[in-house]
Amino acid sequence: MADIPDSLSEEDAAYVRSLLGSKGFGGVNETQAAFLEQGGLAGGNTLLCAETGNGKTFCAETVVKKALDNGKRVGYLVPSVQLTNGKYGELNDWVDDEYTLAVRVYPEVSTAGTA
């Protein structure tokens, strides 16, 4: 485990600590620390690529929490129908009652035959 980077503002560190606490995590891992150190919570667009199990979801949820707390709307996409209910349940565990969670499942789009 790595420490929450000192370079974060106190507000951003509070988002990280809050989400760590709600998930029962003792700290961030190296991937998450690198994301935070490199401005992942600073706004704008960020692309985070890492192998499965390296903490990308935690990074995304930290961004979601900060955006919601700042009055923004958020779309959270998952790659399969199977993950939808699980992710809904996880988000529902830490999203405040003042927010409305909605699940929309869209039909699979075939790219067969396209160039």
C-alpha positions, 0 to 999 in steps of 0.5 A: 500500500502507498500513502495518499500523496501529499501533493493533493489538496486537503479537499481531494485527500478528503474524497480519497479518505472518505471512499477508502473508509466506505470500502474498508481499504487501508490505503491506496495502491501504487496505481492509485497513488500515481493517478492521484499524483499526476492530477487525476482529480484535477478535472479534465479528461484522464485515461487510466490504463492498467491491468485488471485488479490494479485499482482503476475502479477506485480511481473512477469512483473518486472522480465520481464522488468529487463531481457529485459533491460539486453538483455535477452530473455523472455518467458511469459506464460499465462494459457489460450487463453483468457488471451493471447490477454489481456496480449499481450496488457498490455505488449505492453503498456510498452515494448519498440519498440526495442523488438518484442512481439510474440504470440503463442497459443499452442493446449490444451494438454489432460492429461486424462488417464495418471498416 
